[in-house]
Amino acid sequence: MKHMRKRTREIAMELLYQSTMNEKSVEELMDDYFEDNHEDLREDTDLPYLETILKGVINHKEELDALIESHLVKWKLSRISKINLSILRLSAFELLHMEDIPPNVSIFEAVELSKKYSDDTAGSFINGVLDKIGKNQEGSKG
């Protein structure tokens, strides 16, 4: 299950990245992904989690972007690469809306995605932003 969630998070990030370049629905994004030679991955994917993440990020994009931007230091949202922004949105959504995922897991997985899909500096950048968001969330709950 742990490996399935990790792989599903990776698929979610890829589809969120795609959604920055086109206006497809969540269903279209998922259908296109699995039809394009990934049909064999469908059974190894946590489909409810994938759909929750995609719909959640897309429906809360303005809120997530405002939250991310408020935790940037000397950066603007527009300067962040689409890959890094997709990773930040995904993890920020988990931090805000998915209480079954521990904050440290969301942040760790986001850093791992950035190491795989982005440049060498992305991991520490993403870790810093998400750590601030996570601490802010903990403060608002207590």
Phi, psi and omega in degrees: 000320181299315179294323180297317181294319180299313180294321179294322177298322178295317177298317179302315180298316179300317182288325175295322176299313178301322183292343176286345184249351177212167186253047180276153176285167178301316180298317179295317179301313182293315180300313180300317182300310184286332177287329182278067175065017178244013183304325180293341180279343186305317182286342178261015183244138175279086187298319177298318178297315180302313181295319179299313180297309183299310180296318182297312181294316182294318181287335182249020187303315181296316178298314181296316181296320179295319179296313180299312183298326180291345180252009176274143177248117179057034177224156171243149179306322183295341180273347182281135179299153181299325177296308182296323178295320178298318178296314180298317180298314181302308184290322177297321177298315178301315181299322184276323194238355183238086185292343179282353179252117179299140182306320181295330178290314178303314182293315179301313181296323178296317179296319178297318177298319181294325178295325182280322190250350186235197183270179186296332184272347186297321184302311182289325177298309182296317178302315181298313181295313183290326177298317178296317179297315180299315179294322177297318179296316179300318180297323182282340179277331185274000000 
